[in-house]
Amino acid sequence: EVGKAFEASAPCSHLVPVSETGHPDAGAVELTVNGEVRQSGDLNQLIWKVPEMISYLSGLFELQPGDIIMTGTPAGVGAVSKGDVLKGHVDGIGSIEVTVV
């Protein structure tokens, strides 16, 4: 866990209530680094759909509003460097932009 959990390693956009989005089962998921697409996929490529994940995980953990379930990412994971600008987007949910410091 230490290899993936370090200070500021999981920036998040604002939280969007499911009452506003529903449980989307399709929509682009994309990450650009310095304007170049690094990762691109679709929610319909998830092995388990969002309601299935919530149901399963709620049997193992007490889930609370605001909890984040990290499911993995599309192909294209790679290193980033100081000064890189990362922009993430999930259709129907929102976007985030961060600069590596």
The 8 nearest C-alpha neighbors of each residue, nearest first, counted from 0:
[[1, 2, 3, 4, 5, 8, 6, 9],
 [0, 2, 4, 3, 5, 6, 8, 7],
 [1, 3, 0, 4, 5, 8, 6, 9],
 [4, 2, 1, 0, 5, 8, 9, 6],
 [5, 3, 1, 0, 2, 8, 6, 9],
 [4, 6, 8, 7, 3, 1, 2, 9],
 [5, 7, 8, 4, 9, 3, 10, 1],
 [6, 8, 9, 10, 5, 4, 99, 100],
 [9, 7, 5, 6, 4, 10, 3, 11],
 [10, 8, 7, 11, 4, 6, 5, 3],
 [9, 11, 7, 8, 12, 97, 95, 96],
 [12, 10, 9, 13, 95, 14, 67, 94],
 [13, 11, 95, 14, 94, 10, 93, 96],
 [12, 14, 15, 11, 93, 95, 94, 92],
 [15, 13, 12, 16, 65, 11, 92, 93],
 [14, 16, 13, 17, 92, 19, 20, 93],
 [17, 15, 18, 19, 14, 20, 21, 65],
 [16, 18, 21, 20, 19, 15, 22, 23],
 [17, 19, 16, 20, 21, 15, 22, 23],
 [20, 18, 17, 16, 21, 15, 92, 91],
 [21, 19, 17, 18, 22, 91, 92, 16],
 [20, 22, 17, 18, 23, 19, 16, 24],
 [21, 23, 24, 20, 49, 17, 50, 48],
 [24, 22, 25, 21, 20, 26, 91, 42],
 [23, 25, 43, 42, 22, 48, 26, 49],
 [26, 24, 43, 42, 23, 41, 27, 44],
 [27, 25, 90, 41, 42, 28, 89, 24],
 [26, 28, 41, 90, 89, 40, 29, 42],
 [29, 27, 89, 40, 41, 39, 88, 26],
 [30, 28, 39, 88, 38, 87, 27, 40],
 [31, 29, 87, 38, 86, 37, 36, 39],
 [30, 32, 36, 35, 86, 37, 34, 85],
 [31, 33, 85, 35, 34, 84, 37, 36],
 [32, 34, 84, 35, 83, 31, 85, 86],
 [33, 35, 32, 31, 36, 84, 85, 86],
 [36, 34, 31, 32, 33, 37, 30, 38],
 [37, 35, 31, 38, 30, 32, 34, 39],
 [38, 36, 31, 75, 30, 35, 32, 39],
 [39, 37, 75, 30, 29, 73, 36, 74],
 [40, 38, 29, 28, 73, 30, 37, 36],
 [39, 41, 28, 73, 27, 29, 38, 42],
 [40, 42, 27, 26, 43, 28, 44, 25],
 [41, 43, 25, 44, 26, 45, 24, 27],
 [42, 44, 25, 41, 45, 24, 26, 48],
 [45, 43, 42, 41, 46, 40, 25, 47],
 [44, 46, 47, 43, 42, 48, 41, 70],
 [45, 47, 44, 48, 43, 42, 49, 70],
 [48, 46, 45, 51, 52, 49, 50, 44],
 [47, 49, 51, 50, 45, 52, 46, 24],
 [48, 50, 52, 51, 53, 22, 47, 24],
 [51, 49, 53, 52, 48, 54, 22, 47],
 [52, 50, 54, 48, 49, 53, 47, 55],
 [53, 51, 49, 55, 54, 50, 56, 47],
 [52, 54, 50, 56, 51, 55, 57, 49],
 [53, 55, 51, 57, 52, 56, 50, 58],
 [56, 54, 52, 58, 57, 53, 51, 59],
 [55, 57, 59, 58, 53, 54, 52, 60],
 [56, 58, 60, 54, 59, 55, 61, 62],
 [59, 57, 56, 55, 60, 54, 61, 53],
 [58, 60, 56, 57, 61, 55, 62, 54],
 [61, 59, 57, 62, 58, 56, 55, 63],
 [60, 62, 57, 63, 59, 58, 56, 66],
 [63, 61, 57, 60, 66, 64, 56, 53],
 [62, 64, 66, 65, 61, 67, 60, 57],
 [65, 63, 66, 62, 16, 67, 14, 17],
 [64, 66, 63, 67, 14, 62, 16, 15],
 [67, 65, 63, 64, 62, 68, 14, 61],
 [66, 68, 69, 65, 64, 62, 63, 11],
 [69, 67, 70, 66, 53, 52, 56, 71],
 [70, 68, 71, 67, 72, 9, 66, 52],
 [69, 71, 68, 72, 45, 52, 47, 67],
 [72, 70, 69, 73, 45, 68, 74, 76],
 [71, 73, 74, 70, 76, 38, 40, 75],
 [72, 74, 40, 38, 39, 75, 71, 76],
 [75, 73, 76, 38, 72, 39, 40, 37],
 [74, 76, 38, 37, 77, 73, 39, 72],
 [77, 75, 74, 38, 78, 37, 73, 72],
 [78, 76, 75, 79, 37, 74, 38, 32],
 [77, 79, 80, 76, 75, 32, 83, 81],
 [80, 78, 83, 77, 81, 99, 32, 82],
 [81, 79, 83, 82, 99, 78, 100, 84],
 [80, 82, 99, 100, 83, 79, 98, 84],
 [81, 83, 99, 98, 100, 80, 84, 79],
 [84, 82, 99, 80, 98, 81, 33, 85],
 [85, 83, 98, 33, 32, 97, 82, 99],
 [86, 84, 32, 97, 96, 31, 98, 83],
 [87, 85, 96, 31, 30, 95, 97, 32],
 [86, 88, 30, 95, 94, 29, 96, 31],
 [87, 89, 94, 29, 28, 93, 90, 95],
 [88, 90, 28, 92, 93, 27, 91, 94],
 [91, 89, 26, 27, 92, 88, 93, 28],
 [90, 92, 93, 89, 20, 26, 23, 27],
 [93, 91, 89, 90, 20, 15, 94, 88],
 [94, 92, 89, 88, 91, 90, 95, 12],
 [93, 95, 88, 87, 89, 12, 96, 86],
 [94, 96, 87, 12, 86, 88, 97, 93],
 [97, 95, 86, 85, 87, 94, 98, 84],
 [98, 96, 85, 84, 99, 86, 95, 10],
 [97, 99, 84, 83, 82, 85, 100, 96],
 [98, 100, 81, 82, 83, 84, 97, 80],
 [99, 81, 82, 98, 83, 80, 97, 84]]
